[in-house]
Amino acid sequence: VIFLIAPCCISGGFMLRAAAEQDERTKGMYNALKEISGVLALLLPATLNVFLVHFVQSVTTQFHKDLNDPTSTWQRDPHESEILELVKKNETLAKTYSERTHWDQQPYCIHIVSVIGTLLSSLATYVLLCGKPIRPFGLEDKQEDLPGGSVAGLIQPTGWAVLVVVGLVTVCLIVVLLWMRRAAAKGYNKSDPNDDDSETETESYADSSFSEA
């Protein structure tokens, strides 16, 4: 990781040092060092990836039979059977969650909230791509030159408008996710009244899905 990050940091440091330097000769030297560090930042990851692919291919070829044999114990985790069982159970819970929160099962109010959130999200994306929500600013610029002397000066009125729209999109997302959690955990649209045994597990899955979202 150090070999991947260090050249980028060094190149950025030389760029800032060159911007603050008054002597043209010294400034040229720092710019040259910046370019060299930038080239190293491109070459090192590519070289490491080549070695990585080579060693992975070597191990894959050497243990090809073991990798394709389900009964092989090579590099087998002691708890692999338990993990596979949990994965299978999680797939079942995911299917149940998907069935209970499907678009066809959602009420019209949730449909409306979803459509509003989609339109607002599209509007925010359009403004970000086609507008100028942030003032141009480079690493060589200074903070005191910004309006108000703070980072907030980078944000233009359109940028603040985008932040408000993103906030509204977040509210819509939270509303939809809360409904989905309720539908999955409490059986809001449960089609099988005898499916009570997995209710606790479904609720736990709904909580984890809500946290990830």
C-alpha positions, 0 to 999 in steps of 0.5 A, a space after each residue: 500500500 505504501 508503494 502505491 500511495 507514496 508516489 502520489 503524495 510525493 507528486 502532490 507535495 512537489 506540485 504545492 512546493 513548486 506553486 509556492 516557490 518564487 525562484 524559476 529555477 527551483 520551481 522548474 526543479 520541483 515541477 520536474 520532480 513532480 512529473 517523475 513522481 507522477 510517472 512512478 505513481 502510474 508505473 508502480 501499480 501496473 507493475 504490482 498488478 502484473 506480478 499479482 496476476 502472475 502469482 495468482 495464475 501460478 497457484 491456480 494452475 498448481 492446485 487446479 484439481 483441488 479447486 475444482 474438487 468440492 471434497 478437497 480439504 486444501 485451504 478449506 475453512 474449518 467452518 465452511 459447512 456452517 458458512 455455506 448453511 448460513 449463506 443458503 439461509 440468507 438467500 432464503 431470507 433475501 427471497 422472502 424480503 424481496 417478495 414482501 417488498 416488491 413493487 406490486 406489494 407496495 401501496 400507492 403512497 410509496 409509489 408516489 414517494 419513489 417517483 418523486 425521489 427518482 425525479 429529484 435525484 435526476 434533477 440533482 444529477 442534471 444540475 451537477 453535470 450541466 450547471 456550475 454548483 462549485 467554483 473552480 478551485 485548484 490545489 495551488 489556490 489559497 483558502 483566504 482567496 475564497 469568498 468569505 475565506 472558508 471552504 463554504 465559499 466554493 459552493 455557488 447558489 446552484 450548489 446549495 440548491 443541489 444540497 437541498 434536493 439531495 436532502 429531499 431525496 434522502 427523506 424519500 429514501 428513508 420513507 421507502 426503506 422504513 416501509 420496506 422494513 415494516 413490510 418485511 419484519 411484520 409481514 405487512 403483505 404476507 401471503 402465507 398466514 402460517 409462515 410465522 416461524 421465520 418472522 424473527 429471522 426475517 425481521 433481523 434480515 430487514 434490520 440489516 438491509 435497512 442498516 446497509 442502505 
